């Protein structure tokens, strides 16, 4: 089982690769909409990739209001 830090790091690395931004530009407290310059459709695409990567399903109600990597990692971690 991975730790919250490991989960956060995996999310940051996957987001950086998916949106072709340097990994060092991303930190756990960043708002991924602002930092990545993405819209809600692109965020859904990222969430789908994360669900596949971690082999989990994240219900929409759990993601409401989530916009930073750390909170996203916490929600994913709770499903692992």
PyMOL Python script that loads the backbone (N, CA, C, O; Angstrom):
from pymol import cmd

cmd.read_pdbstr("""\
ATOM      1  N   UNK A   1       0.850  -1.188   0.000  1.00  0.00           N
ATOM      2  CA  UNK A   1       0.000   0.000   0.000  1.00  0.00           C
ATOM      3  C   UNK A   1       0.892   1.247   0.000  1.00  0.00           C
ATOM      4  O   UNK A   1       1.881   1.317   0.730  1.00  0.00           O
ATOM      5  N   UNK A   2       0.535   2.201  -0.807  1.00  0.00           N
ATOM      6  CA  UNK A   2       1.359   3.404  -0.895  1.00  0.00           C
ATOM      7  C   UNK A   2       0.924   4.443   0.128  1.00  0.00           C
ATOM      8  O   UNK A   2      -0.207   4.435   0.613  1.00  0.00           O
ATOM      9  N   UNK A   3       1.843   5.328   0.435  1.00  0.00           N
ATOM     10  CA  UNK A   3       1.553   6.397   1.382  1.00  0.00           C
ATOM     11  C   UNK A   3       0.947   7.581   0.643  1.00  0.00           C
ATOM     12  O   UNK A   3       0.949   7.634  -0.586  1.00  0.00           O
ATOM     13  N   UNK A   4       0.433   8.519   1.409  1.00  0.00           N
ATOM     14  CA  UNK A   4      -0.147   9.721   0.814  1.00  0.00           C
ATOM     15  C   UNK A   4       0.903  10.474  -0.002  1.00  0.00           C
ATOM     16  O   UNK A   4       0.604  10.985  -1.081  1.00  0.00           O
ATOM     17  N   UNK A   5       2.133  10.544   0.512  1.00  0.00           N
ATOM     18  CA  UNK A   5       3.204  11.230  -0.226  1.00  0.00           C
ATOM     19  C   UNK A   5       3.498  10.547  -1.550  1.00  0.00           C
ATOM     20  O   UNK A   5       3.707  11.214  -2.564  1.00  0.00           O
ATOM     21  N   UNK A   6       3.515   9.216  -1.546  1.00  0.00           N
ATOM     22  CA  UNK A   6       3.772   8.478  -2.781  1.00  0.00           C
ATOM     23  C   UNK A   6       2.635   8.697  -3.781  1.00  0.00           C
ATOM     24  O   UNK A   6       2.873   8.899  -4.972  1.00  0.00           O
ATOM     25  N   UNK A   7       1.408   8.653  -3.284  1.00  0.00           N
ATOM     26  CA  UNK A   7       0.244   8.872  -4.137  1.00  0.00           C
ATOM     27  C   UNK A   7       0.283  10.276  -4.734  1.00  0.00           C
ATOM     28  O   UNK A   7       0.030  10.455  -5.926  1.00  0.00           O
ATOM     29  N   UNK A   8       0.599  11.262  -3.913  1.00  0.00           N
ATOM     30  CA  UNK A   8       0.688  12.648  -4.387  1.00  0.00           C
ATOM     31  C   UNK A   8       1.752  12.763  -5.462  1.00  0.00           C
ATOM     32  O   UNK A   8       1.524  13.400  -6.491  1.00  0.00           O
ATOM     33  N   UNK A   9       2.904  12.160  -5.244  1.00  0.00           N
ATOM     34  CA  UNK A   9       4.000  12.227  -6.212  1.00  0.00           C
ATOM     35  C   UNK A   9       3.599  11.574  -7.538  1.00  0.00           C
ATOM     36  O   UNK A   9       3.917  12.090  -8.609  1.00  0.00           O
ATOM     37  N   UNK A  10       2.905  10.447  -7.461  1.00  0.00           N
ATOM     38  CA  UNK A  10       2.450   9.775  -8.687  1.00  0.00           C
ATOM     39  C   UNK A  10       1.475  10.664  -9.452  1.00  0.00           C
ATOM     40  O   UNK A  10       1.551  10.764 -10.677  1.00  0.00           O
ATOM     41  N   UNK A  11       0.562  11.308  -8.731  1.00  0.00           N
ATOM     42  CA  UNK A  11      -0.411  12.204  -9.378  1.00  0.00           C
ATOM     43  C   UNK A  11       0.314  13.359 -10.064  1.00  0.00           C
ATOM     44  O   UNK A  11       0.015  13.691 -11.211  1.00  0.00           O
ATOM     45  N   UNK A  12       1.261  13.965  -9.363  1.00  0.00           N
ATOM     46  CA  UNK A  12       2.005  15.093  -9.941  1.00  0.00           C
ATOM     47  C   UNK A  12       2.771  14.664 -11.184  1.00  0.00           C
ATOM     48  O   UNK A  12       2.786  15.386 -12.181  1.00  0.00           O
ATOM     49  N   UNK A  13       3.398  13.509 -11.136  1.00  0.00           N
ATOM     50  CA  UNK A  13       4.155  13.016 -12.285  1.00  0.00           C
ATOM     51  C   UNK A  13       3.238  12.699 -13.461  1.00  0.00           C
ATOM     52  O   UNK A  13       3.549  13.034 -14.604  1.00  0.00           O
ATOM     53  N   UNK A  14       2.113  12.056 -13.178  1.00  0.00           N
ATOM     54  CA  UNK A  14       1.161  11.741 -14.246  1.00  0.00           C
ATOM     55  C   UNK A  14       0.577  13.007 -14.867  1.00  0.00           C
ATOM     56  O   UNK A  14       0.438  13.092 -16.087  1.00  0.00           O
ATOM     57  N   UNK A  15       0.237  13.982 -14.040  1.00  0.00           N
ATOM     58  CA  UNK A  15      -0.322  15.243 -14.548  1.00  0.00           C
ATOM     59  C   UNK A  15       0.718  15.974 -15.400  1.00  0.00           C
ATOM     60  O   UNK A  15       0.390  16.515 -16.457  1.00  0.00           O
ATOM     61  N   UNK A  16       1.953  15.988 -14.945  1.00  0.00           N
ATOM     62  CA  UNK A  16       3.018  16.662 -15.697  1.00  0.00           C
ATOM     63  C   UNK A  16       3.206  16.005 -17.058  1.00  0.00           C
ATOM     64  O   UNK A  16       3.327  16.690 -18.074  1.00  0.00           O
ATOM     65  N   UNK A  17       3.230  14.679 -17.075  1.00  0.00           N
ATOM     66  CA  UNK A  17       3.409  13.960 -18.344  1.00  0.00           C
ATOM     67  C   UNK A  17       2.201  14.156 -19.259  1.00  0.00           C
ATOM     68  O   UNK A  17       2.356  14.388 -20.458  1.00  0.00           O
ATOM     69  N   UNK A  18       1.009  14.064 -18.694  1.00  0.00           N
ATOM     70  CA  UNK A  18      -0.221  14.174 -19.484  1.00  0.00           C
ATOM     71  C   UNK A  18      -0.359  15.551 -20.134  1.00  0.00           C
ATOM     72  O   UNK A  18      -0.764  15.660 -21.291  1.00  0.00           O
ATOM     73  N   UNK A  19      -0.022  16.593 -19.386  1.00  0.00           N
ATOM     74  CA  UNK A  19      -0.191  17.952 -19.909  1.00  0.00           C
ATOM     75  C   UNK A  19       1.120  18.574 -20.382  1.00  0.00           C
ATOM     76  O   UNK A  19       1.184  19.764 -20.690  1.00  0.00           O
ATOM     77  N   UNK A  20       2.168  17.742 -20.434  1.00  0.00           N
ATOM     78  CA  UNK A  20       3.465  18.159 -20.978  1.00  0.00           C
ATOM     79  C   UNK A  20       4.009  19.430 -20.313  1.00  0.00           C
ATOM     80  O   UNK A  20       4.382  20.393 -20.983  1.00  0.00           O
ATOM     81  N   UNK A  21       4.043  19.403 -18.990  1.00  0.00           N
ATOM     82  CA  UNK A  21       4.643  20.497 -18.227  1.00  0.00           C
ATOM     83  C   UNK A  21       5.769  19.904 -17.381  1.00  0.00           C
ATOM     84  O   UNK A  21       5.706  18.733 -17.006  1.00  0.00           O
ATOM     85  N   UNK A  22       6.794  20.697 -17.079  1.00  0.00           N
ATOM     86  CA  UNK A  22       7.873  20.177 -16.233  1.00  0.00           C
ATOM     87  C   UNK A  22       7.338  19.795 -14.855  1.00  0.00           C
ATOM     88  O   UNK A  22       6.592  20.556 -14.238  1.00  0.00           O
ATOM     89  N   UNK A  23       7.718  18.628 -14.386  1.00  0.00           N
ATOM     90  CA  UNK A  23       7.255  18.134 -13.079  1.00  0.00           C
ATOM     91  C   UNK A  23       7.576  19.129 -11.964  1.00  0.00           C
ATOM     92  O   UNK A  23       6.792  19.290 -11.028  1.00  0.00           O
ATOM     93  N   UNK A  24       8.736  19.798 -12.065  1.00  0.00           N
ATOM     94  CA  UNK A  24       9.137  20.725 -10.997  1.00  0.00           C
ATOM     95  C   UNK A  24       8.218  21.939 -10.876  1.00  0.00           C
ATOM     96  O   UNK A  24       8.259  22.644  -9.868  1.00  0.00           O
ATOM     97  N   UNK A  25       7.397  22.188 -11.882  1.00  0.00           N
ATOM     98  CA  UNK A  25       6.448  23.315 -11.812  1.00  0.00           C
ATOM     99  C   UNK A  25       5.239  23.004 -10.940  1.00  0.00           C
ATOM    100  O   UNK A  25       4.481  23.907 -10.587  1.00  0.00           O
ATOM    101  N   UNK A  26       5.055  21.744 -10.593  1.00  0.00           N
ATOM    102  CA  UNK A  26       3.870  21.332  -9.857  1.00  0.00           C
ATOM    103  C   UNK A  26       4.200  21.006  -8.403  1.00  0.00           C
ATOM    104  O   UNK A  26       5.204  20.357  -8.113  1.00  0.00           O
ATOM    105  N   UNK A  27       3.338  21.466  -7.495  1.00  0.00           N
ATOM    106  CA  UNK A  27       3.514  21.110  -6.089  1.00  0.00           C
ATOM    107  C   UNK A  27       2.155  20.689  -5.514  1.00  0.00           C
ATOM    108  O   UNK A  27       1.115  21.044  -6.068  1.00  0.00           O
ATOM    109  N   UNK A  28       2.157  19.934  -4.408  1.00  0.00           N
ATOM    110  CA  UNK A  28       0.918  19.363  -3.869  1.00  0.00           C
ATOM    111  C   UNK A  28      -0.209  20.366  -3.604  1.00  0.00           C
ATOM    112  O   UNK A  28      -1.379  20.033  -3.793  1.00  0.00           O
ATOM    113  N   UNK A  29       0.118  21.567  -3.178  1.00  0.00           N
ATOM    114  CA  UNK A  29      -0.917  22.543  -2.852  1.00  0.00           C
ATOM    115  C   UNK A  29      -1.444  23.331  -4.036  1.00  0.00           C
ATOM    116  O   UNK A  29      -2.355  24.144  -3.880  1.00  0.00           O
ATOM    117  N   UNK A  30      -0.886  23.104  -5.216  1.00  0.00           N
ATOM    118  CA  UNK A  30      -1.307  23.848  -6.409  1.00  0.00           C
ATOM    119  C   UNK A  30      -2.734  23.526  -6.824  1.00  0.00           C
ATOM    120  O   UNK A  30      -3.187  22.385  -6.733  1.00  0.00           O
ATOM    121  N   UNK A  31      -3.427  24.558  -7.279  1.00  0.00           N
ATOM    122  CA  UNK A  31      -4.734  24.394  -7.914  1.00  0.00           C
ATOM    123  C   UNK A  31      -4.450  23.881  -9.326  1.00  0.00           C
ATOM    124  O   UNK A  31      -3.846  24.588 -10.132  1.00  0.00           O
ATOM    125  N   UNK A  32      -4.881  22.659  -9.627  1.00  0.00           N
ATOM    126  CA  UNK A  32      -4.499  22.098 -10.926  1.00  0.00           C
ATOM    127  C   UNK A  32      -5.149  22.800 -12.100  1.00  0.00           C
ATOM    128  O   UNK A  32      -4.606  22.764 -13.204  1.00  0.00           O
ATOM    129  N   UNK A  33      -6.290  23.436 -11.904  1.00  0.00           N
ATOM    130  CA  UNK A  33      -6.898  24.198 -13.002  1.00  0.00           C
ATOM    131  C   UNK A  33      -5.997  25.373 -13.383  1.00  0.00           C
ATOM    132  O   UNK A  33      -5.737  25.604 -14.564  1.00  0.00           O
ATOM    133  N   UNK A  34      -5.525  26.107 -12.384  1.00  0.00           N
ATOM    134  CA  UNK A  34      -4.690  27.283 -12.639  1.00  0.00           C
ATOM    135  C   UNK A  34      -3.274  26.904 -13.074  1.00  0.00           C
ATOM    136  O   UNK A  34      -2.757  27.436 -14.057  1.00  0.00           O
ATOM    137  N   UNK A  35      -2.654  25.984 -12.341  1.00  0.00           N
ATOM    138  CA  UNK A  35      -1.265  25.632 -12.620  1.00  0.00           C
ATOM    139  C   UNK A  35      -1.107  24.987 -13.989  1.00  0.00           C
ATOM    140  O   UNK A  35      -0.157  25.284 -14.714  1.00  0.00           O
ATOM    141  N   UNK A  36      -2.040  24.100 -14.343  1.00  0.00           N
ATOM    142  CA  UNK A  36      -1.953  23.412 -15.632  1.00  0.00           C
ATOM    143  C   UNK A  36      -2.657  24.182 -16.743  1.00  0.00           C
ATOM    144  O   UNK A  36      -2.486  23.874 -17.923  1.00  0.00           O
ATOM    145  N   UNK A  37      -3.450  25.188 -16.364  1.00  0.00           N
ATOM    146  CA  UNK A  37      -4.188  25.957 -17.365  1.00  0.00           C
ATOM    147  C   UNK A  37      -5.218  25.097 -18.082  1.00  0.00           C
ATOM    148  O   UNK A  37      -5.361  25.174 -19.302  1.00  0.00           O
ATOM    149  N   UNK A  38      -5.938  24.274 -17.316  1.00  0.00           N
ATOM    150  CA  UNK A  38      -6.893  23.351 -17.924  1.00  0.00           C
ATOM    151  C   UNK A  38      -8.333  23.731 -17.586  1.00  0.00           C
ATOM    152  O   UNK A  38      -8.601  24.495 -16.658  1.00  0.00           O
ATOM    153  N   UNK A  39      -9.241  23.173 -18.369  1.00  0.00           N
ATOM    154  CA  UNK A  39     -10.666  23.385 -18.116  1.00  0.00           C
ATOM    155  C   UNK A  39     -11.248  22.123 -17.484  1.00  0.00           C
ATOM    156  O   UNK A  39     -10.527  21.149 -17.267  1.00  0.00           O
ATOM    157  N   UNK A  40     -12.526  22.134 -17.192  1.00  0.00           N
ATOM    158  CA  UNK A  40     -13.140  21.008 -16.487  1.00  0.00           C
ATOM    159  C   UNK A  40     -13.131  19.724 -17.322  1.00  0.00           C
ATOM    160  O   UNK A  40     -13.025  18.631 -16.765  1.00  0.00           O
ATOM    161  N   UNK A  41     -13.239  19.841 -18.635  1.00  0.00           N
ATOM    162  CA  UNK A  41     -13.195  18.653 -19.495  1.00  0.00           C
ATOM    163  C   UNK A  41     -11.811  17.999 -19.445  1.00  0.00           C
ATOM    164  O   UNK A  41     -11.694  16.775 -19.389  1.00  0.00           O
ATOM    165  N   UNK A  42     -10.772  18.829 -19.465  1.00  0.00           N
ATOM    166  CA  UNK A  42      -9.414  18.302 -19.365  1.00  0.00           C
ATOM    167  C   UNK A  42      -9.163  17.696 -17.983  1.00  0.00           C
ATOM    168  O   UNK A  42      -8.437  16.710 -17.858  1.00  0.00           O
ATOM    169  N   UNK A  43      -9.761  18.285 -16.954  1.00  0.00           N
ATOM    170  CA  UNK A  43      -9.632  17.735 -15.598  1.00  0.00           C
ATOM    171  C   UNK A  43     -10.287  16.361 -15.529  1.00  0.00           C
ATOM    172  O   UNK A  43      -9.757  15.457 -14.885  1.00  0.00           O
ATOM    173  N   UNK A  44     -11.426  16.194 -16.181  1.00  0.00           N
ATOM    174  CA  UNK A  44     -12.087  14.886 -16.223  1.00  0.00           C
ATOM    175  C   UNK A  44     -11.217  13.853 -16.927  1.00  0.00           C
ATOM    176  O   UNK A  44     -11.152  12.697 -16.511  1.00  0.00           O
ATOM    177  N   UNK A  45     -10.559  14.273 -17.981  1.00  0.00           N
ATOM    178  CA  UNK A  45      -9.649  13.388 -18.699  1.00  0.00           C
ATOM    179  C   UNK A  45      -8.516  12.934 -17.772  1.00  0.00           C
ATOM    180  O   UNK A  45      -8.150  11.759 -17.757  1.00  0.00           O
ATOM    181  N   UNK A  46      -7.974  13.863 -17.011  1.00  0.00           N
ATOM    182  CA  UNK A  46      -6.919  13.532 -16.048  1.00  0.00           C
ATOM    183  C   UNK A  46      -7.455  12.575 -14.980  1.00  0.00           C
ATOM    184  O   UNK A  46      -6.788  11.601 -14.630  1.00  0.00           O
ATOM    185  N   UNK A  47      -8.635  12.842 -14.469  1.00  0.00           N
ATOM    186  CA  UNK A  47      -9.225  11.975 -13.443  1.00  0.00           C
ATOM    187  C   UNK A  47      -9.446  10.559 -13.966  1.00  0.00           C
ATOM    188  O   UNK A  47      -9.237   9.588 -13.238  1.00  0.00           O
ATOM    189  N   UNK A  48      -9.865  10.439 -15.216  1.00  0.00           N
ATOM    190  CA  UNK A  48     -10.040   9.121 -15.829  1.00  0.00           C
ATOM    191  C   UNK A  48      -8.710   8.379 -15.876  1.00  0.00           C
ATOM    192  O   UNK A  48      -8.643   7.189 -15.566  1.00  0.00           O
ATOM    193  N   UNK A  49      -7.656   9.085 -16.264  1.00  0.00           N
ATOM    194  CA  UNK A  49      -6.329   8.473 -16.304  1.00  0.00           C
ATOM    195  C   UNK A  49      -5.874   8.042 -14.911  1.00  0.00           C
ATOM    196  O   UNK A  49      -5.278   6.978 -14.745  1.00  0.00           O
ATOM    197  N   UNK A  50      -6.160   8.878 -13.914  1.00  0.00           N
ATOM    198  CA  UNK A  50      -5.774   8.547 -12.541  1.00  0.00           C
ATOM    199  C   UNK A  50      -6.552   7.332 -12.032  1.00  0.00           C
ATOM    200  O   UNK A  50      -5.993   6.473 -11.349  1.00  0.00           O
ATOM    201  N   UNK A  51      -7.837   7.264 -12.366  1.00  0.00           N
ATOM    202  CA  UNK A  51      -8.632   6.101 -11.956  1.00  0.00           C
ATOM    203  C   UNK A  51      -8.064   4.830 -12.569  1.00  0.00           C
ATOM    204  O   UNK A  51      -7.991   3.797 -11.904  1.00  0.00           O
ATOM    205  N   UNK A  52      -7.663   4.899 -13.831  1.00  0.00           N
ATOM    206  CA  UNK A  52      -7.076   3.737 -14.494  1.00  0.00           C
ATOM    207  C   UNK A  52      -5.727   3.385 -13.877  1.00  0.00           C
ATOM    208  O   UNK A  52      -5.431   2.213 -13.646  1.00  0.00           O
ATOM    209  N   UNK A  53      -4.925   4.387 -13.616  1.00  0.00           N
ATOM    210  CA  UNK A  53      -3.588   4.164 -13.045  1.00  0.00           C
ATOM    211  C   UNK A  53      -3.667   3.495 -11.673  1.00  0.00           C
ATOM    212  O   UNK A  53      -2.946   2.536 -11.395  1.00  0.00           O
ATOM    213  N   UNK A  54      -4.541   4.009 -10.830  1.00  0.00           N
ATOM    214  CA  UNK A  54      -4.653   3.501  -9.461  1.00  0.00           C
ATOM    215  C   UNK A  54      -5.663   2.342  -9.336  1.00  0.00           C
ATOM    216  O   UNK A  54      -5.804   1.740  -8.271  1.00  0.00           O
ATOM    217  N   UNK A  55      -6.360   2.044 -10.450  1.00  0.00           N
ATOM    218  CA  UNK A  55      -7.364   0.979 -10.482  1.00  0.00           C
ATOM    219  C   UNK A  55      -8.447   1.187  -9.404  1.00  0.00           C
ATOM    220  O   UNK A  55      -8.750   0.303  -8.604  1.00  0.00           O
ATOM    221  N   UNK A  56      -9.000   2.386  -9.432  1.00  0.00           N
ATOM    222  CA  UNK A  56     -10.063   2.751  -8.490  1.00  0.00           C
ATOM    223  C   UNK A  56     -11.163   3.471  -9.242  1.00  0.00           C
ATOM    224  O   UNK A  56     -11.014   3.790 -10.421  1.00  0.00           O
ATOM    225  N   UNK A  57     -12.266   3.728  -8.559  1.00  0.00           N
ATOM    226  CA  UNK A  57     -13.331   4.557  -9.116  1.00  0.00           C
ATOM    227  C   UNK A  57     -13.620   5.671  -8.118  1.00  0.00           C
ATOM    228  O   UNK A  57     -13.847   5.418  -6.935  1.00  0.00           O
ATOM    229  N   UNK A  58     -13.609   6.897  -8.608  1.00  0.00           N
ATOM    230  CA  UNK A  58     -13.873   8.057  -7.760  1.00  0.00           C
ATOM    231  C   UNK A  58     -15.256   8.611  -8.092  1.00  0.00           C
ATOM    232  O   UNK A  58     -15.463   9.142  -9.183  1.00  0.00           O
ATOM    233  N   UNK A  59     -16.196   8.491  -7.167  1.00  0.00           N
ATOM    234  CA  UNK A  59     -17.528   9.048  -7.414  1.00  0.00           C
ATOM    235  C   UNK A  59     -17.465  10.576  -7.533  1.00  0.00           C
ATOM    236  O   UNK A  59     -16.660  11.230  -6.869  1.00  0.00           O
ATOM    237  N   UNK A  60     -18.308  11.116  -8.367  1.00  0.00           N
ATOM    238  CA  UNK A  60     -18.334  12.572  -8.591  1.00  0.00           C
ATOM    239  C   UNK A  60     -18.495  13.356  -7.293  1.00  0.00           C
ATOM    240  O   UNK A  60     -17.854  14.391  -7.109  1.00  0.00           O
ATOM    241  N   UNK A  61     -19.352  12.868  -6.389  1.00  0.00           N
ATOM    242  CA  UNK A  61     -19.604  13.620  -5.151  1.00  0.00           C
ATOM    243  C   UNK A  61     -18.337  13.753  -4.299  1.00  0.00           C
ATOM    244  O   UNK A  61     -18.213  14.702  -3.524  1.00  0.00           O
ATOM    245  N   UNK A  62     -17.396  12.815  -4.436  1.00  0.00           N
ATOM    246  CA  UNK A  62     -16.156  12.895  -3.668  1.00  0.00           C
ATOM    247  C   UNK A  62     -15.190  13.928  -4.239  1.00  0.00           C
ATOM    248  O   UNK A  62     -14.268  14.372  -3.555  1.00  0.00           O
ATOM    249  N   UNK A  63     -15.404  14.302  -5.481  1.00  0.00           N
ATOM    250  CA  UNK A  63     -14.486  15.221  -6.145  1.00  0.00           C
ATOM    251  C   UNK A  63     -15.018  16.641  -6.226  1.00  0.00           C
ATOM    252  O   UNK A  63     -14.324  17.542  -6.698  1.00  0.00           O
ATOM    253  N   UNK A  64     -16.229  16.843  -5.775  1.00  0.00           N
ATOM    254  CA  UNK A  64     -16.818  18.175  -5.821  1.00  0.00           C
ATOM    255  C   UNK A  64     -15.973  19.151  -4.993  1.00  0.00           C
ATOM    256  O   UNK A  64     -15.696  18.910  -3.818  1.00  0.00           O
ATOM    257  N   UNK A  65     -15.581  20.230  -5.617  1.00  0.00           N
ATOM    258  CA  UNK A  65     -14.810  21.247  -4.929  1.00  0.00           C
ATOM    259  C   UNK A  65     -13.322  20.949  -4.806  1.00  0.00           C
ATOM    260  O   UNK A  65     -12.573  21.761  -4.263  1.00  0.00           O
ATOM    261  N   UNK A  66     -12.887  19.796  -5.303  1.00  0.00           N
ATOM    262  CA  UNK A  66     -11.463  19.450  -5.235  1.00  0.00           C
ATOM    263  C   UNK A  66     -10.742  20.104  -6.405  1.00  0.00           C
ATOM    264  O   UNK A  66     -11.103  19.889  -7.562  1.00  0.00           O
ATOM    265  N   UNK A  67      -9.723  20.901  -6.103  1.00  0.00           N
ATOM    266  CA  UNK A  67      -8.970  21.523  -7.193  1.00  0.00           C
ATOM    267  C   UNK A  67      -7.466  21.535  -6.929  1.00  0.00           C
ATOM    268  O   UNK A  67      -6.702  22.069  -7.734  1.00  0.00           O
ATOM    269  N   UNK A  68      -7.031  20.948  -5.805  1.00  0.00           N
ATOM    270  CA  UNK A  68      -5.581  20.901  -5.581  1.00  0.00           C
ATOM    271  C   UNK A  68      -5.120  19.449  -5.524  1.00  0.00           C
ATOM    272  O   UNK A  68      -5.885  18.548  -5.178  1.00  0.00           O
ATOM    273  N   UNK A  69      -3.875  19.250  -5.865  1.00  0.00           N
ATOM    274  CA  UNK A  69      -3.316  17.904  -5.970  1.00  0.00           C
ATOM    275  C   UNK A  69      -3.342  17.152  -4.637  1.00  0.00           C
ATOM    276  O   UNK A  69      -3.603  15.949  -4.615  1.00  0.00           O
ATOM    277  N   UNK A  70      -3.079  17.838  -3.541  1.00  0.00           N
ATOM    278  CA  UNK A  70      -3.022  17.174  -2.231  1.00  0.00           C
ATOM    279  C   UNK A  70      -4.383  16.570  -1.854  1.00  0.00           C
ATOM    280  O   UNK A  70      -4.458  15.420  -1.423  1.00  0.00           O
ATOM    281  N   UNK A  71      -5.453  17.354  -2.019  1.00  0.00           N
ATOM    282  CA  UNK A  71      -6.790  16.860  -1.697  1.00  0.00           C
ATOM    283  C   UNK A  71      -7.171  15.714  -2.628  1.00  0.00           C
ATOM    284  O   UNK A  71      -7.790  14.741  -2.199  1.00  0.00           O
ATOM    285  N   UNK A  72      -6.805  15.830  -3.891  1.00  0.00           N
ATOM    286  CA  UNK A  72      -7.060  14.761  -4.842  1.00  0.00           C
ATOM    287  C   UNK A  72      -6.341  13.485  -4.396  1.00  0.00           C
ATOM    288  O   UNK A  72      -6.911  12.396  -4.458  1.00  0.00           O
ATOM    289  N   UNK A  73      -5.107  13.618  -3.954  1.00  0.00           N
ATOM    290  CA  UNK A  73      -4.335  12.462  -3.465  1.00  0.00           C
ATOM    291  C   UNK A  73      -5.008  11.842  -2.246  1.00  0.00           C
ATOM    292  O   UNK A  73      -5.042  10.618  -2.112  1.00  0.00           O
ATOM    293  N   UNK A  74      -5.542  12.674  -1.358  1.00  0.00           N
ATOM    294  CA  UNK A  74      -6.242  12.156  -0.160  1.00  0.00           C
ATOM    295  C   UNK A  74      -7.468  11.338  -0.562  1.00  0.00           C
ATOM    296  O   UNK A  74      -7.727  10.277   0.007  1.00  0.00           O
ATOM    297  N   UNK A  75      -8.219  11.837  -1.543  1.00  0.00           N
ATOM    298  CA  UNK A  75      -9.417  11.121  -1.993  1.00  0.00           C
ATOM    299  C   UNK A  75      -9.025   9.793  -2.644  1.00  0.00           C
ATOM    300  O   UNK A  75      -9.675   8.772  -2.419  1.00  0.00           O
ATOM    301  N   UNK A  76      -7.977   9.811  -3.439  1.00  0.00           N
ATOM    302  CA  UNK A  76      -7.508   8.577  -4.080  1.00  0.00           C
ATOM    303  C   UNK A  76      -6.986   7.608  -3.027  1.00  0.00           C
ATOM    304  O   UNK A  76      -7.292   6.416  -3.064  1.00  0.00           O
ATOM    305  N   UNK A  77      -6.202   8.122  -2.094  1.00  0.00           N
ATOM    306  CA  UNK A  77      -5.618   7.284  -1.042  1.00  0.00           C
ATOM    307  C   UNK A  77      -6.709   6.576  -0.232  1.00  0.00           C
ATOM    308  O   UNK A  77      -6.531   5.432   0.186  1.00  0.00           O
ATOM    309  N   UNK A  78      -7.829   7.253  -0.013  1.00  0.00           N
ATOM    310  CA  UNK A  78      -8.911   6.646   0.766  1.00  0.00           C
ATOM    311  C   UNK A  78      -9.551   5.463   0.043  1.00  0.00           C
ATOM    312  O   UNK A  78     -10.249   4.660   0.661  1.00  0.00           O
ATOM    313  N   UNK A  79      -9.318   5.355  -1.246  1.00  0.00           N
ATOM    314  CA  UNK A  79      -9.895   4.270  -2.060  1.00  0.00           C
ATOM    315  C   UNK A  79      -8.920   3.122  -2.275  1.00  0.00           C
ATOM    316  O   UNK A  79      -9.311   2.067  -2.774  1.00  0.00           O
ATOM    317  N   UNK A  80      -7.663   3.311  -1.909  1.00  0.00           N
ATOM    318  CA  UNK A  80      -6.655   2.258  -2.157  1.00  0.00           C
ATOM    319  C   UNK A  80      -6.701   1.184  -1.096  1.00  0.00           C
ATOM    320  O   UNK A  80      -5.926   0.229  -1.150  1.00  0.00           O
TER     321      UNK A  80
END
""", "prot")
cmd.dss("prot")
cmd.show_as("cartoon", "prot")
cmd.util.cbc("prot")
cmd.orient("prot")
